[in-house]
Amino acid sequence: MALRLATSPLALSRSTPSLRLAVAMRPSSSLNARVYFHASRSAASTAGQTSDDVTVAYKAPVYKTITPNQVHGSYHWDFERLLTISIIPLFAASAIHGAHPITDGLLGVVVPIHCHMGFDAMVTDYLHPGNVGKWPNKAIVWSLRGITVLALVGCYQFNTSDVGLTELVKRAWTA
């Protein structure tokens, strides 16, 4: 098995010149019997190898699949769309009527949750455990949750003890 793997093109490119010369001078009948890392089980059986040899040569990583869940499926998608669409009238009401505690409170909840869902989708798509590892993924997910909670608390504090989000944007716009 080790000789077969050592004579693969990748191993040969990293080996000594004497090994490459010895492999090149072999009889041509043995060249057809080589099985590389990407060979199938049927190719192994025609080359005189057992299927266990090929399985040992390359074993694909196994990832746990998520069981389907209606709450995380279509209901989750509907909630995301409803939240995204609700931002438009909230911004319009804030722009038309000015600062109001209800619109400021709703904006202080809807905008951070909307941002959280967007970043969560990015983490799910690009920073999943198969890409960055199990523990870094958990650290990223919990950091995102913590930042979202801090943003919600900050919006609440800003709306209740200061001028509010709408007035902040108005002052920043005219400054």
C-alpha positions in Angstrom: 0.0 0.0 0.0 2.8 2.4 0.9 4.6 1.8 -2.4 1.5 2.4 -4.4 0.8 5.7 -2.6 4.5 6.7 -2.8 4.3 6.3 -6.6 1.4 8.7 -7.0 2.1 11.9 -9.0 2.0 14.1 -5.9 4.4 11.9 -4.0 6.7 11.6 -7.0 6.9 15.4 -7.4 8.1 15.6 -3.8 10.5 12.6 -3.9 14.1 12.1 -4.7 15.3 11.9 -8.3 16.5 8.3 -7.8 13.0 7.2 -6.8 11.5 9.0 -9.8 14.0 7.2 -12.1 13.2 3.8 -10.6 9.5 4.3 -11.1 10.0 5.5 -14.6 12.0 2.4 -15.5 9.5 -0.1 -14.2 7.7 -2.3 -16.7 4.7 -0.6 -18.3 2.3 -3.4 -17.2 2.7 -2.2 -13.5 1.9 1.4 -14.5 -1.7 0.4 -15.2 -2.1 -1.2 -11.8 -1.4 2.1 -9.9 -4.3 3.4 -7.8 -4.2 7.0 -6.7 -6.0 8.7 -3.8 -9.0 9.6 -5.9 -9.6 6.0 -7.2 -12.9 4.3 -6.8 -13.6 0.9 -5.3 -14.2 -0.6 -8.7 -10.8 0.7 -10.0 -9.2 -0.9 -6.9 -10.8 -4.3 -7.6 -9.6 -4.3 -11.2 -6.1 -3.3 -10.2 -5.9 -6.3 -7.8 -6.4 -4.3 -4.6 -9.0 -4.7 -2.0 -11.5 -2.0 -1.3 -10.1 -1.6 2.2 -6.8 -0.3 0.7 -8.5 2.5 -1.1 -10.6 3.3 1.9 -7.5 3.6 4.1 -5.8 5.7 1.4 -8.5 8.4 1.6 -11.4 8.7 4.0 -13.7 11.6 3.5 -14.5 13.7 6.6 -18.0 13.0 8.0 -20.1 15.9 9.1 -23.3 15.7 11.1 -26.3 16.7 9.0 -29.0 18.9 10.5 -32.4 17.3 10.8 -35.1 19.3 8.9 -37.1 21.6 11.1 -40.1 23.7 10.0 -39.3 26.4 12.5 -35.8 26.8 11.2 -36.9 26.4 7.6 -39.8 28.2 6.0 -41.0 29.9 9.2 -37.5 31.3 9.7 -37.4 32.6 6.1 -40.9 34.2 6.5 -39.8 35.9 9.7 -36.7 37.3 8.1 -38.7 38.7 5.1 -41.3 40.2 7.4 -38.6 41.8 9.5 -36.9 43.2 6.5 -40.1 44.6 4.9 -41.1 46.2 8.3 -38.0 48.3 8.3 -39.2 50.3 5.3 -42.4 51.8 6.9 -40.6 52.3 10.1 -37.9 54.5 8.4 -40.6 56.3 6.5 -42.7 57.0 9.6 -39.6 58.3 11.4 -38.7 60.5 8.5 -42.2 61.9 8.1 -43.3 62.3 11.7 -40.0 62.8 13.4 -39.0 61.4 16.7 -41.6 59.3 18.5 -41.1 56.8 21.3 -42.9 54.0 19.5 -41.1 54.3 16.2 -37.8 54.7 18.0 -38.5 51.7 20.1 -39.4 49.5 17.2 -36.3 50.7 15.2 -34.2 49.9 18.3 -35.4 46.3 18.1 -35.9 45.6 14.4 -32.6 47.0 13.1 -30.3 45.1 15.5 -32.2 41.8 14.9 -32.1 42.4 11.2 -28.3 42.9 11.4 -28.0 39.8 13.6 -29.9 37.7 11.1 -27.6 38.9 8.2 -24.4 38.2 10.1 -25.8 34.9 11.3 -26.4 33.9 7.7 -22.8 34.8 6.9 -21.5 32.7 9.7 -23.7 29.8 8.7 -22.6 30.0 5.1 -18.9 30.8 5.3 -17.7 30.2 8.9 -19.3 26.8 9.5 -17.6 24.1 11.6 -16.3 22.3 8.6 -14.5 25.5 7.5 -13.1 27.0 10.7 -13.5 24.2 13.2 -16.1 23.4 15.9 -14.8 25.6 18.8 -14.0 28.7 16.7 -17.5 28.4 15.1 -19.1 28.3 18.6 -17.0 31.3 19.7 -18.1 33.3 16.6 -21.8 32.4 17.1 -21.8 33.3 20.8 -19.8 36.5 20.1 -22.4 37.5 17.6 -25.2 36.8 20.1 -23.5 38.8 22.8 -22.9 41.8 20.4 -26.6 41.6 19.4 -27.7 41.7 23.0 -25.4 44.6 23.7 -26.8 46.5 20.7 -30.4 45.9 21.9 -29.5 47.1 25.4 -27.7 50.1 23.9 -30.6 51.1 21.7 -33.0 50.7 24.7 -30.7 52.9 26.8 -30.3 55.5 24.1 -34.1 55.6 23.4 -35.1 55.9 27.1 -32.4 58.2 28.6 -31.3 60.2 25.6 -32.8 61.9 22.5 -33.7 58.6 20.6 -32.5 57.1 17.4 -34.6 59.3 15.0 -33.4 62.5 16.6 -29.8 61.2 16.5 -30.0 60.5 12.8 -31.7 63.9 12.3 -28.9 65.7 14.1 -26.2 63.8 12.4 -27.8 64.5 9.0 -27.9 68.3 9.6 -24.5 68.5 11.2 
